[in-house]
Amino acid sequence: MRGEYSYKPNGEVPPGESLPEGLRRVALGVEYCGARLHGFQKQKSAANTVQAWLERALSTIAAEPVTLVCAGRTDAGVHATGQVIHFDTRAERPDRAWVQGVNTKLPDEVRVRWATEVPAQFHARFSARARSYRYLIHSAPTRSAHCASEVTWTQHGLDIDAMRAGAAFLVGRHDFTSFRASQCQAKSPVRELTRLDIAPVGQLIVLEVSANAFLHHMVRNITGALMAVGRGERPPEWIGEVLEARDRTVAGVTAPPYGLYLVDVQYPAEFELPASEPGPLLVPLSLGSLPT
């Protein structure tokens, strides 16, 4: 028999239950440049995090303390164009106040893209059905003076066809132990990768990856291994061997954080969240439309 429901701020609300009277749940779409931020999650030792900035700004606009939950925490140096958060509040504000008003209280590196009130059953993390990331690589003899902290530069030429052949081993439902960080706290290493596309976009090489969920450092570890294949240091088949080994020590280096963007989080259509372009501005293409 199901236990009696007890409200917890920003927590899951079972079907048929509601928020306490006077409370409403609001979702925001957020983007940020993580180069000078200490990651998403609030920390006692670092005030310059996305969560800390957002909670301070939201509390000011709401005129009450606000805490929040995000779709997925990102590390220091990692960016987002499609992060989703939610919070519970007694404040009644129009959507534009949660966007324009909050943005006036944020640093240039953090911006709210949209806001909407959502049903009690919406949860930014647990309602998500899939997430998508893009990883941007600039392969050139010299580093560009632009976007130094927003793309990953390599002086080596990369064989995109070889990288695609290696990536094919990863699509599907697998145990990704070889591609998870040693400090990853996920209960299971099994994830389902639905897409891993690689293509040139202008002067960049873009990896686009979607899955039901990701392990800690999973995208960066996959990218690091695929770059080794692209440089000719390993054959494409090596990616399959690494996957089967289920051993992080055989997968090679972790790619830097600067090229990584959380670009989209997918939710059931019933929540009717606003649509937005995945970005970033350097990649003005919709999901799934990288050139083949």
TIKE-118782 format. One line per field, with one value per residue: x, y, z of N, C-alpha, C in turn; residue number from 1; residue in one letter. Coordinates in Angstrom, 1 decimal, m for minus. Atoms other than C-alpha are relative to their C-alpha. Example, Ala and Ser with C-alpha at 12.3 -4.5 7.8 and 13.67 -1.06 7.14 Angstrom:
<rs>
n.east	c(0.9:m0.9);
n.north	c(m1.2:m1.1);
n.up	c(0.0:0.0);
ca.east	c(12.3:13.7);
ca.north	c(m4.5:m1.1);
ca.up	c(7.8:7.1);
c.east	c(0.9:m0.8);
c.north	c(1.2:1.1);
c.up	c(0.0:0.8);
k	c(1:2);
r	c(a:s);
</rs>
This chain:
<rs>
n.east	c(0.9:m0.8:0.0:0.6:m0.8:m0.4:m0.7:m1.4:m0.2:m0.5:0.0:1.0:1.4:0.6:1.2:1.2:m0.3:m0.2:m0.8:0.7:0.7:m0.8:m1.3:0.1:m1.3:m0.4:m1.1:m0.8:m1.1:m1.2:m1.3:m1.2:m1.4:m0.6:m1.5:m0.4:0.8:m0.5:1.0:1.4:0.4:m0.4:m1.1:m0.4:m1.3:m0.1:1.3:0.2:0.6:1.3:1.1:m0.1:0.5:1.4:0.7:0.0:0.8:1.4:0.5:0.2:1.3:1.2:0.1:0.0:m1.1:0.4:m0.9:0.4:m0.4:m0.3:0.2:m1.2:m1.1:m1.1:m1.3:m0.7:m0.5:1.0:1.0:1.4:1.0:1.3:0.2:1.3:0.1:1.3:0.1:1.3:0.1:1.3:0.1:0.8:m0.7:0.2:m1.1:m1.1:m0.7:m1.0:m1.0:m0.7:m0.3:m1.1:m1.2:m0.6:m0.7:m1.0:m1.2:0.1:m0.2:1.2:1.2:1.2:0.5:1.4:0.6:1.4:0.5:0.2:0.8:m0.8:m0.7:m1.3:m1.3:m1.1:m0.9:0.6:1.0:m0.7:m0.1:m1.3:m0.9:m0.9:m1.2:m0.9:m1.4:m0.6:m1.5:m0.7:m1.2:m0.8:m1.4:m0.2:1.2:0.7:0.1:1.4:0.6:m1.0:0.6:1.4:m0.2:m1.2:m0.9:m1.1:m0.8:m0.1:1.1:0.8:0.6:1.4:0.5:m0.5:0.8:1.4:m0.1:m0.1:1.2:1.0:0.0:0.5:1.4:0.8:0.0:m1.2:m0.7:m1.0:m0.9:m1.3:0.2:0.6:m1.0:m0.1:0.8:1.4:0.9:1.2:0.2:m0.2:m0.7:0.7:0.7:0.3:m0.3:0.9:m0.6:m1.3:m0.4:m1.2:0.0:m0.6:0.9:m0.9:m1.4:0.0:0.5:1.0:0.6:1.3:0.3:1.3:0.2:1.0:m0.7:m1.4:m0.9:m1.0:m1.1:0.2:m0.1:m1.4:m0.9:0.2:m0.7:m1.4:m0.3:0.3:m1.0:m1.2:0.3:m0.1:m1.4:m0.6:m0.7:0.7:1.0:1.4:0.4:m0.4:1.1:0.8:m0.7:0.1:1.3:0.1:m0.9:0.6:m1.1:m0.3:m1.4:m0.4:0.7:m0.8:0.2:1.3:m0.1:0.2:1.4:0.4:0.8:1.3:1.2:1.3:0.7:1.5:0.5:1.3:1.0:1.3:0.7:1.1:m0.5:0.1:m1.1:m0.3:m1.0:m1.1:m1.1:m1.0:m1.2:m0.1:0.1:m0.9:0.6:1.4:0.6:0.9:m0.5:0.2:m0.2:m1.4:m0.2:m0.5);
n.north	c(m1.2:m1.2:m0.8:m1.3:m1.0:m1.1:m0.9:m0.5:m1.1:0.4:1.4:0.7:0.0:1.1:m0.3:m0.2:m0.9:m1.4:m0.8:m0.6:m1.2:m1.2:0.3:0.4:0.5:m0.7:0.6:m0.9:0.5:m0.7:0.2:m0.6:0.3:0.5:m0.2:m0.7:0.4:1.2:1.0:m0.3:0.3:m0.9:0.6:m0.9:m0.5:m0.8:m0.7:m0.3:1.1:m0.4:0.1:m1.1:m1.2:0.1:0.0:m1.4:m0.9:0.4:m0.4:m1.4:m0.3:0.6:m0.6:1.1:0.9:0.9:1.0:0.6:1.3:m0.1:1.3:0.7:m0.8:m0.1:m0.3:m1.3:m0.1:0.5:m1.0:0.5:m0.8:0.6:0.4:m0.2:0.1:m0.4:m0.4:m0.3:m1.3:m0.7:m1.3:m0.1:m0.9:0.4:0.7:m0.9:m0.4:1.1:0.0:m1.3:m0.4:0.8:m0.3:m1.2:0.4:1.0:m0.4:0.2:1.4:0.8:m0.7:0.7:m0.1:0.0:0.3:0.4:0.8:1.4:0.8:0.4:1.3:m0.3:0.0:m0.2:1.1:1.3:0.0:0.0:1.2:0.1:m1.2:m0.1:m0.9:m0.2:m0.3:m0.8:0.1:m0.8:0.7:m1.0:m0.1:m1.0:m0.3:m1.2:m1.0:m0.1:1.2:0.9:0.8:0.5:1.1:0.7:m0.1:0.9:m0.3:1.2:0.3:1.1:0.8:0.1:1.3:1.0:m0.3:0.4:1.5:0.4:m0.4:1.0:1.0:m0.5:m0.3:1.1:0.1:0.7:m0.3:m1.0:m0.1:m0.5:m1.4:m0.8:m0.5:0.8:m0.5:0.0:0.6:0.7:1.4:0.9:m0.6:0.3:m1.1:0.3:m1.1:0.1:m0.6:m0.6:m0.5:m0.8:m0.7:m1.4:m1.1:m1.1:0.4:0.9:1.4:0.1:1.3:m0.2:1.3:0.1:1.2:m0.1:m0.6:0.1:0.2:m1.1:m0.1:1.0:m0.6:m0.4:1.2:0.5:m0.9:0.2:1.2:m0.2:m0.8:0.9:0.7:m1.0:m0.3:1.2:0.7:1.2:0.3:m0.1:1.1:m0.2:m0.5:1.2:0.8:m0.8:0.1:1.3:0.1:m0.5:m0.5:m1.4:m0.2:0.3:m0.9:m1.1:m1.2:m0.7:m1.2:m1.2:m0.4:m1.2:0.2:0.8:m0.7:0.6:m0.8:0.3:1.0:0.3:0.4:0.4:m1.1:m0.5:m1.1:m1.1:m0.9:m0.8:0.6:m0.9:0.5:0.6:m0.8:m1.4:m0.9:0.5:1.1:m0.3:1.1:0.7:1.3:1.0:m0.5:m0.2:0.4:1.3);
n.up	c(0.0:0.1:m1.2:0.0:0.7:m0.8:0.9:m0.2:0.9:1.4:0.2:0.9:m0.5:0.6:0.7:m0.9:m1.1:0.5:m0.9:m1.1:0.4:0.1:0.7:1.5:0.5:1.2:0.7:0.7:0.9:m0.4:0.7:m0.6:0.5:m1.2:0.0:m1.2:m1.1:m0.7:0.1:m0.3:m1.4:m1.1:m0.8:m1.1:0.3:1.2:0.2:1.5:0.7:0.7:m1.0:m0.9:0.6:0.3:m1.2:m0.5:0.9:m0.2:m1.3:0.1:0.8:m0.7:m1.3:m1.0:0.3:1.0:0.4:1.3:0.5:1.4:0.8:m0.1:m0.4:0.9:m0.7:0.3:1.4:1.0:0.3:0.3:0.7:m0.2:m1.4:m0.5:m1.4:m0.5:m1.4:m0.6:m0.5:m0.3:0.7:1.2:0.9:1.4:0.6:0.4:m1.2:m0.2:1.1:0.0:m1.4:m0.5:0.8:m0.5:m1.3:0.3:0.7:1.5:0.4:m0.2:0.5:0.1:1.3:m0.1:m1.3:0.1:m1.1:0.4:m1.0:m1.2:0.4:0.7:m0.7:1.0:0.2:0.1:1.1:1.2:0.7:0.8:0.0:1.1:m0.2:1.1:m0.3:1.1:0.1:1.0:0.5:0.9:m0.4:m1.1:m0.7:0.4:m1.1:m0.4:m0.5:m0.6:m1.1:0.4:0.8:m0.3:1.2:0.2:1.1:0.9:0.9:m0.5:1.1:m0.5:0.4:m1.0:m1.2:0.2:m0.1:m1.4:m0.7:0.3:m1.0:m1.3:0.1:m0.6:m1.4:m0.3:m1.3:0.4:m1.1:0.5:0.3:m1.1:m0.9:m1.2:m1.1:0.4:m1.0:0.6:m0.5:1.1:1.1:1.2:0.7:1.4:0.9:1.1:1.2:m0.2:1.3:0.1:1.3:0.1:0.1:0.2:m0.4:m1.2:0.1:m1.0:m0.4:m0.5:m0.6:m0.8:m0.8:m1.0:m1.1:0.2:m1.2:m0.2:0.9:1.1:1.4:0.1:0.1:1.3:1.0:m0.1:0.7:1.5:0.6:0.2:1.2:1.1:0.2:0.6:m1.1:m0.2:1.1:m0.4:m0.7:m1.4:m0.8:m0.4:m1.0:m1.2:m0.5:m0.6:m1.2:m1.2:m0.9:0.3:0.3:1.4:0.9:0.4:m0.7:0.0:0.8:m0.8:m0.1:0.7:1.2:m0.3:m0.2:m0.2:1.0:0.0:m0.9:0.6:m1.0:0.6:0.7:m0.8:m0.8:0.9:m0.2:1.2:0.9:0.2:0.8:m0.8:0.0:m0.3:1.2:1.0:0.7:0.1:0.6:m0.9:m0.3:1.0:1.4:0.4:1.4:0.1);
ca.east	c(0.0:1.4:2.5:0.9:2.2:4.2:5.3:9.0:10.1:10.8:10.2:8.3:4.5:2.7:m0.2:m3.4:m1.6:m1.1:1.2:0.2:m2.3:m0.7:2.4:3.0:5.8:7.7:10.1:12.9:15.1:18.6:21.8:25.3:28.9:30.7:34.3:34.5:32.0:32.6:30.0:26.2:25.9:25.9:29.1:30.1:33.6:32.7:30.0:30.4:28.1:25.1:22.8:24.0:23.5:20.1:18.9:20.0:18.4:15.1:14.9:15.2:12.4:10.2:10.9:11.3:14.0:14.0:15.8:15.8:16.3:18.0:17.7:21.4:24.4:27.3:31.0:33.2:34.0:30.9:28.3:24.5:22.0:19.2:19.4:16.0:15.3:12.2:11.3:8.3:7.2:4.4:5.2:2.8:4.8:4.2:6.5:8.4:9.4:11.1:12.9:13.7:13.6:15.9:18.3:18.9:20.3:22.6:26.1:26.7:27.6:24.1:20.8:17.2:15.7:12.1:9.7:6.4:4.3:4.1:1.9:2.9:3.9:6.7:10.2:13.2:15.3:12.9:10.4:13.2:13.1:16.3:19.2:21.3:24.8:27.0:30.8:32.7:36.2:38.4:40.9:43.6:47.3:47.0:44.5:41.9:41.9:38.1:36.1:39.2:37.1:34.0:35.5:38.2:41.2:43.5:46.4:46.0:43.9:41.0:39.7:35.9:35.1:37.2:35.5:32.1:33.1:34.2:31.1:28.9:30.0:28.5:25.0:22.4:22.0:25.3:27.3:29.3:31.6:34.7:33.3:32.2:34.3:35.7:33.7:30.4:27.6:25.1:23.6:23.9:26.4:23.9:22.6:21.0:22.6:20.1:22.3:26.0:26.6:29.8:30.1:32.0:30.2:32.1:35.6:34.4:33.9:30.7:29.7:26.0:24.9:21.5:20.7:18.1:20.7:24.4:27.1:29.6:32.1:30.6:30.4:33.9:35.4:33.7:35.0:38.5:38.5:37.0:39.6:42.4:40.7:40.5:44.2:45.0:46.4:43.8:41.6:37.8:37.4:39.2:36.1:34.2:37.0:37.0:33.3:33.5:36.3:34.2:37.3:37.8:41.6:41.6:39.6:42.3:42.1:39.0:38.4:38.5:35.2:35.3:33.8:30.8:27.3:24.1:21.8:18.4:16.4:13.3:10.1:6.7:4.6:1.9:4.1:4.0:7.4:8.5:10.6:14.1:17.0:19.7:22.6:25.1:25.3:28.3:26.1:22.8:21.3:18.3:18.9:19.5:20.4:24.2:25.4:26.2);
ca.north	c(0.0:3.4:5.5:8.8:11.6:14.3:17.4:18.2:21.5:20.9:17.2:14.6:14.8:11.6:11.5:12.7:14.8:18.5:21.2:22.7:25.6:28.8:27.1:26.9:25.2:27.1:25.7:27.7:27.1:28.2:28.7:29.5:29.7:27.6:28.8:31.0:29.2:26.5:24.2:24.0:22.7:25.1:24.6:25.9:26.5:28.3:31.0:31.3:28.5:28.5:27.3:29.9:32.7:31.5:31.0:34.5:36.1:34.1:34.9:38.6:38.6:36.3:38.3:35.0:32.3:30.1:26.8:24.8:21.5:21.0:18.4:17.5:18.9:20.1:20.3:23.4:24.6:22.9:25.0:24.7:26.0:23.7:23.3:23.0:23.8:24.1:25.6:26.0:29.4:31.4:34.4:35.3:36.7:36.8:34.7:37.7:38.6:35.1:35.8:39.5:40.3:37.4:38.2:41.6:39.9:37.5:37.7:37.8:34.1:33.0:33.7:32.5:31.8:31.0:30.5:28.7:27.4:23.6:21.0:19.7:16.3:18.0:17.4:18.8:15.8:12.8:13.8:13.9:11.2:11.9:14.4:15.6:17.1:18.6:18.6:21.2:20.5:23.0:21.0:23.4:23.9:27.0:27.9:30.5:33.8:33.4:31.0:29.7:28.5:27.5:24.9:22.2:22.8:20.2:20.8:17.3:16.5:14.2:11.4:11.9:8.7:6.7:8.5:7.7:4.0:3.9:5.7:3.0:0.6:2.8:3.3:1.1:m0.1:m1.0:m1.1:2.1:1.4:2.1:5.6:6.7:8.7:6.9:9.1:8.5:7.8:6.3:3.0:1.4:1.9:0.8:3.5:3.6:5.8:6.6:8.7:9.6:11.7:13.4:16.0:19.1:22.3:25.3:25.1:22.8:19.1:18.5:15.4:15.2:12.5:11.6:9.1:8.3:9.5:10.0:8.9:11.3:12.4:9.9:12.3:13.7:10.2:9.0:12.1:11.6:8.0:9.0:11.7:9.1:7.2:10.3:11.0:7.5:6.3:3.6:1.7:2.2:m1.3:m0.3:1.6:m1.7:m3.4:m0.5:m0.8:m4.6:m4.2:m2.4:m0.8:2.9:2.6:1.3:4.2:6.8:10.5:12.6:15.3:18.9:20.4:23.5:21.9:20.3:21.7:20.4:21.4:19.7:17.8:16.0:15.7:14.2:16.4:16.8:19.3:21.6:23.2:26.0:24.8:26.4:26.0:23.7:25.8:27.0:30.0:28.4:25.5:26.9:23.5:21.6:18.3:15.4:17.6:17.5:17.1:13.5);
ca.up	c(0.0:m0.9:2.0:2.8:0.6:2.5:0.6:0.3:m1.3:m5.1:m4.6:m6.6:m6.3:m7.0:m9.5:m7.9:m5.3:m5.4:m3.9:m0.6:m1.0:m2.2:m3.8:m7.5:m9.4:m12.1:m14.7:m16.3:m19.4:m18.6:m20.6:m19.3:m20.3:m17.7:m18.5:m15.4:m13.2:m10.7:m12.1:m11.6:m8.1:m5.1:m3.0:0.4:m0.9:m4.1:m4.5:m8.3:m9.4:m11.6:m8.8:m6.4:m8.8:m9.9:m6.3:m5.3:m8.3:m7.9:m4.2:m5.0:m7.6:m5.5:m2.3:m0.4:m0.2:m3.3:m3.9:m7.1:m8.8:m12.2:m15.0:m14.7:m12.8:m15.0:m14.0:m13.9:m17.4:m19.0:m20.7:m21.3:m23.7:m22.7:m18.9:m17.2:m13.6:m11.4:m8.1:m5.8:m4.7:m3.1:m5.2:m8.0:m10.9:m14.7:m16.8:m18.0:m14.4:m14.1:m17.3:m17.6:m13.9:m13.0:m15.8:m14.4:m11.2:m13.0:m14.3:m18.1:m18.1:m17.0:m18.6:m18.3:m21.7:m20.8:m17.9:m17.4:m14.6:m14.6:m13.0:m9.6:m11.2:m13.2:m11.9:m13.8:m13.1:m12.7:m15.4:m18.0:m20.6:m22.5:m22.6:m25.4:m25.4:m28.1:m28.0:m30.1:m31.3:m33.2:m35.2:m36.6:m36.5:m34.2:m31.6:m32.5:m30.5:m30.3:m28.2:m26.4:m23.4:m25.4:m27.7:m27.3:m29.6:m31.0:m33.3:m34.8:m37.8:m37.0:m39.3:m38.9:m40.8:m38.3:m35.4:m36.8:m37.2:m33.6:m32.4:m33.9:m31.2:m28.5:m29.8:m28.0:m24.5:m22.9:m19.6:m19.9:m16.9:m19.1:m19.7:m16.3:m13.8:m10.8:m8.5:m10.4:m7.9:m10.3:m9.1:m12.5:m15.3:m17.9:m20.3:m23.7:m26.2:m28.9:m31.2:m31.5:m34.6:m35.7:m38.4:m39.6:m39.0:m40.4:m38.8:m36.0:m35.6:m33.6:m31.7:m30.9:m28.4:m26.9:m24.2:m21.6:m19.0:m18.7:m16.2:m14.7:m17.3:m19.8:m22.8:m22.1:m21.7:m24.9:m26.8:m25.5:m26.8:m30.2:m30.6:m30.1:m32.9:m35.0:m34.5:m35.8:m32.4:m32.2:m34.7:m34.6:m33.3:m30.1:m29.0:m28.9:m26.9:m24.4:m24.0:m23.4:m20.9:m18.4:m17.0:m16.9:m17.0:m20.6:m22.1:m22.3:m21.4:m20.5:m23.0:m21.6:m20.3:m22.5:m25.6:m23.8:m23.9:m22.4:m25.3:m24.7:m22.2:m23.4:m21.3:m22.0:m24.3:m21.6:m19.7:m22.7:m22.1:m24.5:m27.5:m27.9:m30.3:m29.0:m30.0:m29.1:m31.5:m33.2:m34.2:m35.5:m36.3:m34.8:m33.1:m35.4:m38.4:m38.4:m42.0:m43.0);
c.east	c(0.9:m0.1:m0.6:0.9:0.3:0.8:1.4:0.3:0.7:0.0:m1.0:m1.4:m0.7:m1.3:m1.2:0.2:0.3:1.0:m0.9:m0.6:0.9:1.3:m0.3:1.4:0.3:1.2:0.7:0.9:1.2:1.2:1.1:1.3:0.8:1.5:0.5:m0.8:0.5:m1.0:m1.4:m0.3:0.5:1.1:0.3:1.3:0.1:m1.4:m0.4:m0.5:m1.3:m1.2:0.0:m0.5:m1.5:m0.9:0.0:m0.9:m1.5:m0.5:m0.3:m1.3:m1.2:m0.2:m0.2:1.2:m0.5:1.2:m0.5:0.6:0.3:m0.1:1.3:1.1:1.1:1.3:0.5:0.5:m1.0:m1.1:m1.4:m0.7:m1.4:m0.2:m1.4:0.0:m1.5:0.1:m1.4:0.0:m1.4:m0.2:m0.8:0.7:m0.3:1.3:1.2:0.8:1.1:1.0:0.8:0.4:1.2:1.3:0.7:0.9:1.1:1.2:m0.2:0.0:m1.3:m1.2:m1.2:m0.6:m1.5:m0.5:m1.4:m0.4:m0.4:m0.9:0.9:0.8:1.3:1.1:1.1:0.9:m0.8:m1.0:0.8:0.1:1.3:0.7:0.9:1.2:0.7:1.4:0.7:1.5:0.5:1.3:0.8:1.4:0.3:m1.4:m0.6:0.1:m1.4:m0.4:1.0:m0.5:m1.3:0.1:1.3:0.9:1.0:0.8:0.1:m1.2:m0.8:m0.7:m1.5:m0.6:0.4:m0.7:m1.4:m0.1:0.1:m1.2:m1.1:m0.1:m0.7:m1.5:m0.8:0.1:1.2:0.4:1.1:1.0:1.3:m0.1:m0.6:1.2:0.1:m0.8:m1.5:m0.8:m1.2:m0.1:0.4:0.8:m0.7:m0.8:m0.3:0.3:m0.8:0.6:1.4:0.5:1.2:0.1:0.8:m1.1:0.8:1.4:0.0:m0.4:m1.0:m0.5:m1.4:m0.5:m1.2:m0.1:m1.1:0.6:1.5:0.7:0.9:1.1:m0.2:0.2:1.5:0.9:m0.2:0.7:1.5:0.4:m0.2:1.1:1.3:m0.2:0.2:1.5:0.8:0.8:m0.6:m1.0:m1.4:m0.4:0.4:m1.1:m0.8:0.7:0.0:m1.3:m0.2:0.8:m0.6:1.0:0.4:1.5:0.4:m0.5:0.8:m0.4:m1.4:0.2:m0.3:m1.5:m0.5:m0.9:m1.4:m1.1:m1.2:m1.0:m1.5:m0.3:m1.5:m0.9:m1.3:m0.8:m1.1:0.4:0.0:1.1:0.3:1.1:1.1:1.0:1.1:1.3:1.3:0.0:1.0:m0.5:m1.5:m0.8:m0.9:0.6:m0.2:0.2:1.4:0.2:0.7:1.2);
c.north	c(1.2:0.8:1.4:1.0:1.2:0.9:0.3:1.1:m0.6:m1.5:m0.6:0.0:m1.1:0.4:0.1:0.9:1.4:0.7:0.5:1.3:1.2:m0.2:m0.2:m0.4:0.7:m0.7:1.1:m0.7:0.9:m0.3:0.7:m0.4:m0.3:0.3:0.6:m0.4:m1.3:m1.2:0.4:0.0:1.0:m0.7:1.0:0.7:0.9:0.7:0.2:m1.2:0.4:0.0:1.1:1.3:0.0:0.2:1.4:0.9:m0.3:0.5:1.5:0.3:m0.6:0.6:m1.1:m1.0:m1.0:m1.0:m0.7:m1.4:0.1:m1.4:m0.8:1.0:0.0:0.4:1.4:0.0:m0.5:1.0:m0.7:1.0:m0.4:m0.5:0.3:m0.1:0.2:0.4:0.2:1.3:0.4:1.3:m0.2:1.0:m0.4:m0.6:0.9:0.5:m1.1:0.0:1.4:0.5:m0.7:0.3:1.2:m0.2:m1.0:0.5:m0.3:m1.4:m0.8:0.7:m1.0:0.2:0.0:m0.4:m0.4:m0.7:m1.4:m0.7:m0.5:m1.3:0.2:0.0:0.1:m1.2:m1.3:m0.1:m0.1:m1.4:m0.2:1.4:0.0:1.0:0.2:0.3:0.6:m0.1:0.9:m0.7:0.9:0.0:1.0:0.2:1.3:1.0:0.1:m1.3:m0.9:m0.9:m0.5:m1.1:m0.7:0.0:m1.1:0.4:m1.2:0.0:m1.2:m0.7:m0.2:m1.3:m1.1:0.2:m0.5:m1.6:m0.5:0.3:m1.0:m1.1:0.4:0.2:m1.3:0.0:m0.8:0.4:0.9:0.2:0.6:1.5:0.8:0.4:m0.9:0.4:0.0:m0.7:m0.7:m1.4:m1.0:0.7:m0.2:1.2:m0.3:1.3:m0.1:0.6:0.5:0.4:0.9:0.6:1.3:1.0:1.3:m0.5:m1.0:m1.4:m0.1:m1.4:0.3:m1.4:0.1:m1.3:0.2:0.7:m0.2:m0.2:1.2:m0.1:m0.9:0.6:0.4:m1.2:m0.7:0.9:m0.2:m1.3:0.1:0.9:m0.8:m0.8:0.9:0.4:m1.2:m0.8:m1.3:m0.3:0.2:m1.2:0.0:0.5:m1.2:m0.8:0.8:m0.2:m1.4:m0.2:0.3:0.4:1.4:0.3:m0.3:1.0:1.2:1.3:0.5:1.3:1.2:0.4:1.1:m0.2:m0.6:0.9:m0.9:0.8:m0.3:m1.0:m0.2:m0.5:m0.4:1.3:0.7:1.2:1.3:1.1:0.8:m0.7:1.1:m0.7:m0.6:0.8:m0.8:0.8:m0.4:m1.1:0.2:m1.1:m0.7:m1.4:m1.0:0.5:0.3:m0.6:m1.4:m0.1);
c.up	c(0.0:1.2:m0.2:m0.6:1.0:m0.9:0.5:m1.1:m1.3:m0.2:m0.9:0.6:m0.8:m0.8:0.9:1.2:m0.5:1.0:1.1:m0.5:0.0:m0.7:m1.4:m0.4:m1.4:m0.6:m0.8:m1.0:0.2:m0.9:0.8:m0.6:1.3:0.2:1.3:1.2:0.6:m0.1:0.3:1.5:1.0:0.9:1.1:m0.3:m1.2:m0.2:m1.5:m0.7:m0.6:1.0:1.0:m0.6:m0.3:1.3:0.6:m0.8:0.2:1.3:0.0:m0.7:0.8:1.4:1.1:m0.4:m1.0:m0.1:m1.2:m0.2:m1.5:m0.7:0.1:0.4:m1.0:0.8:m0.3:m1.4:m1.0:m0.2:m0.2:m0.8:0.3:1.4:0.4:1.5:0.4:1.5:0.5:0.7:0.3:m0.8:m1.3:m0.9:m1.4:m0.5:m0.3:1.2:0.3:m1.0:0.1:1.3:0.5:m0.7:0.4:1.3:m0.3:m0.7:m1.5:m0.4:0.2:m0.4:0.0:m1.4:m0.1:1.4:m0.2:1.2:m0.5:1.0:1.2:m0.3:m0.8:1.0:m1.0:m0.2:m0.3:m1.1:m1.3:m0.6:m0.8:0.1:m1.2:0.2:m1.4:0.5:m1.2:0.0:m1.2:m0.4:m1.0:0.5:1.2:0.6:m0.4:1.2:0.5:0.6:0.7:1.1:m0.3:m1.1:0.4:m1.3:0.0:m1.2:m1.0:m0.9:0.5:m1.2:0.5:m0.4:1.0:1.3:m0.1:0.1:1.5:0.8:m0.1:1.0:1.3:0.0:0.4:1.5:0.4:1.5:m0.4:1.2:m0.5:m0.3:1.1:0.9:1.2:1.1:m0.3:1.1:m0.5:0.5:m1.0:m1.1:m1.4:m0.5:m1.4:m0.8:m1.3:m1.3:0.4:m1.4:0.1:m1.4:0.0:m0.1:0.0:0.3:1.2:m0.4:1.2:0.3:0.7:0.6:0.8:0.7:1.0:1.2:m0.2:1.4:0.1:m0.9:m1.2:m1.4:m0.2:m0.2:m1.4:m1.1:0.1:m0.7:m1.5:m0.6:m0.2:m1.3:m1.2:m0.3:m0.6:1.1:0.3:m1.1:0.5:0.9:1.5:0.9:0.6:1.1:1.3:0.7:0.7:1.2:1.3:1.0:m0.4:m0.4:m1.4:m1.0:m0.4:0.8:m0.1:m0.8:0.9:0.1:m0.9:m1.2:0.2:0.3:0.2:m0.9:0.0:1.0:m0.4:1.1:m0.8:m0.5:0.9:0.9:m0.8:0.2:m1.3:m0.8:m0.1:m0.9:0.9:0.1:0.2:m1.3:m1.1:m0.8:m0.2:m0.8:1.0:0.3:m1.1:m1.4:m0.3:m1.4:0.0:m0.9);
k	c(1:2:3:4:5:6:7:8:9:10:11:12:13:14:15:16:17:18:19:20:21:22:23:24:25:26:27:28:29:30:31:32:33:34:35:36:37:38:39:40:41:42:43:44:45:46:47:48:49:50:51:52:53:54:55:56:57:58:59:60:61:62:63:64:65:66:67:68:69:70:71:72:73:74:75:76:77:78:79:80:81:82:83:84:85:86:87:88:89:90:91:92:93:94:95:96:97:98:99:100:101:102:103:104:105:106:107:108:109:110:111:112:113:114:115:116:117:118:119:120:121:122:123:124:125:126:127:128:129:130:131:132:133:134:135:136:137:138:139:140:141:142:143:144:145:146:147:148:149:150:151:152:153:154:155:156:157:158:159:160:161:162:163:164:165:166:167:168:169:170:171:172:173:174:175:176:177:178:179:180:181:182:183:184:185:186:187:188:189:190:191:192:193:194:195:196:197:198:199:200:201:202:203:204:205:206:207:208:209:210:211:212:213:214:215:216:217:218:219:220:221:222:223:224:225:226:227:228:229:230:231:232:233:234:235:236:237:238:239:240:241:242:243:244:245:246:247:248:249:250:251:252:253:254:255:256:257:258:259:260:261:262:263:264:265:266:267:268:269:270:271:272:273:274:275:276:277:278:279:280:281:282:283:284:285:286:287:288:289:290:291:292);
r	c(m:r:g:e:y:s:y:k:p:n:g:e:v:p:p:g:e:s:l:p:e:g:l:r:r:v:a:l:g:v:e:y:c:g:a:r:l:h:g:f:q:k:q:k:s:a:a:n:t:v:q:a:w:l:e:r:a:l:s:t:i:a:a:e:p:v:t:l:v:c:a:g:r:t:d:a:g:v:h:a:t:g:q:v:i:h:f:d:t:r:a:e:r:p:d:r:a:w:v:q:g:v:n:t:k:l:p:d:e:v:r:v:r:w:a:t:e:v:p:a:q:f:h:a:r:f:s:a:r:a:r:s:y:r:y:l:i:h:s:a:p:t:r:s:a:h:c:a:s:e:v:t:w:t:q:h:g:l:d:i:d:a:m:r:a:g:a:a:f:l:v:g:r:h:d:f:t:s:f:r:a:s:q:c:q:a:k:s:p:v:r:e:l:t:r:l:d:i:a:p:v:g:q:l:i:v:l:e:v:s:a:n:a:f:l:h:h:m:v:r:n:i:t:g:a:l:m:a:v:g:r:g:e:r:p:p:e:w:i:g:e:v:l:e:a:r:d:r:t:v:a:g:v:t:a:p:p:y:g:l:y:l:v:d:v:q:y:p:a:e:f:e:l:p:a:s:e:p:g:p:l:l:v:p:l:s:l:g:s:l:p:t);
</rs>
